[in-house]
Amino acid sequence: MRNRVAFVPRVAGALLIVAAVGFGAACGPGPADCPEAPAAWVRPLFRTDPGAVTAFPADSFTVAADTFTGRRLQLPAEGTPVVAPGLPILMSAERMIAALDMLDGFSPFAPILVPLSGPIDPASLPQTAAASLETESPVFLMSLSPDLPQRWPVLARYLHFLDGREPEHVLVVQPARPLRDGTLHALVITDAVRGADGTPLGPTPESALLCGRCGAAPDPGHPLSEHYRRLRPLFSGEGALDPDRVALVLPVTTQSIAAPFGLLRQAATAPVLPASFDDDGDGVADLYDLASLPRSKSGFPLSEAIGAVARVHIASASFRDAEGLIRRDAQGVPQAVGTEELVVLLVFPAQARRQPFPLAILQHGHGADKENTLTLAAHLAARGVASVALDLPEHGERPRSGKGFLDLSNLPTVVANVEQTAADHFRLVAALRSLTALDVFPGGAGDGAPDLDPTRIAYAGQSLGALVAPIMVSREEVDPLVLNVGGGGFANLLDLYVGGLLSPRELLALGLLGQTLLDRADPVHHLLPFQSAGAPPAGRQVLLQEVIDDDTMPNPATETLARLIGVPLLRPVLRSVEGLPIADPPALHQGLVQFGGINHGFLFDVGAPGSAPYAGCEQIATFFETAFAGGAARIEAAFP
């Protein structure tokens, strides 16, 4: 049997799959007495007959498999790529489908698209995410995890397209926060949703079958038989749904995210090899001043606060193969293909400061390198905080593939680059933890006192460095965290980069597919330790810095992270952010700070006192210093 995902349209400049999707092998018929709604009623379309338009994503596009979730995506080979000349998003249908078929579920944060047979009344939908959690909500998403069954907030909106394509009417159900990964969920739409004429929404025979409205279970050979069994908890026990009220029930398994990164951490940190401070190979630890440091930069404020810099060599497992992908064995363990020597900058504060020094990991953004972080390192050194910085894959002294870190023509390699970065971070933290007895400062021979206190580690990431940060930080005792012009949610980037080239229908389709492919790399799925604002351990300490009208990281992407964590927006408010409370600085533990009239990469620019670069660095330095002093991390106003 074949079905068209007709709502995933032809997208100029990207892959669109107008696909025929298999629902399984030939099978016996289902029960013949499934009730049909009156023909005039609008239906949410979930069908299995050939050529039918159907909802997506759904587990009818998966097969049972030996994966973390027990499922694997199975899409057909048919597809229609349409390319606009010069546009960088150029995944072919074959490559896109092959990449999707490697996943063990769908996106926990992408929309579910439900085509409708006719128009509906938008007023009959839940009007807010909070309303979707109410018992009588006509649209809701339910986790069917045995240990944590729960509803998840969603935003439901009705779209009517007038471009002559099929379908014209679509209900978009967007999770307001990421669903639980690696878990079976059910989208439920009841007959409380009304057609435009006021009649209740009716089921297709397939939906009636899954709800149990057909008088019997599906025949064992029916393609929906397995999904019928998996959805039974919805219709039994306390709080069971009334099947006669359900117009659509759709099983959707979310892809695993936490489990693969747990295995990556294990693979990246075993064994922990000793770090080397011998940069020139003469068997002696080497320390540099800024003038002699290879690839150094100079002329920035507070440079005199830097006492010395070491180029530390750390062996890190390399997991990306010749195609730029990470392969896993049958148990999901990532397979190393070799070892890469990372060169890490370790910046010591001037000797006048008391040792051992707490540490901050500094991660540069796209197109920069570890030496760019020296401006921030100087501000930290002036507060007695040492820092370490490493090059991202495809940057600085790292090997180059020629494709770069963000190859939008091959999204799985972007995910692999993020995963390799996480592996490097895991390895770096393990190496730092082993340096409790390090004594090379000052002069390379030390002074009899330990140099570092690796029990106190913070992290500051800029742009791409902020995007990759939560993966490692959420799995290590690293606190506090600074996210400078970071963001989350793939769809937040679409309007900026391709919005003028695509129709709303096409943006919706591309967002769904792109979010699904990029999910493991998306920081929105790694924020749990930072949620529940307040004093630790309720939520770890985090400072977000945003540039208003950022031309590289759209403000909605940064604000998505702020909302998901639950931080306050600190005055002065340059632009209000929906869902965030406003607070006065100084603030403790968590907050979002806005900067205006500056560029995306301002943090590592050279700036005099009173400038945005200087103010941003000082704000971070105060945040870290107060946290390391044993109290709450304090966020001061950027411009007092």
Protein Blocks (a to p, Z undefined) as FASTA:
>chain_A
ZZddfklccdehiacddddddebdcdddddfkbccddfkbccddddfbehiacddddfkl
cccdddfkopacdddfbdcddddehiablcdfklmmmmmmmpgbdcfkbccddddfbdcd
fklpcfbfklmmpmklcbdcddfbfklgcdddddddddddfehpacfbdcddddfbdcde
hiacdddddfkbccfkopacdddfklmmmnopnopacdfklmklmmmmmmmmmmgcehia
cfklpmbdcddddddfklmmmmmmmmmmpccddddfbfnonopacdddfklmghiaehie
hklmpmbdcddddddddfbdfkopacddfkopacdfbdcddddddddddfkbccdddddd
ddddehiafklmmmmmmmmmmnopacdddddehiajbccehlojblcklmklmmmmmmmm
mmmmmmmmmmmmmmmmgcfbghhlonoiafbdckbccdddehjlmmmmmmmmmmcccddd
ddehiaehjklmmmmmmmmmpcfklmmmmmmmmmmmmmmmpmklmmmmmgoiajdfkbcc
ddddddehiakbgfklmmmmmmmnopacddddfbdcehiacdddddehiacdddehiafk
lmmpccdehiaklmmmmmmmmmmmmmmnopacddddfbZZ
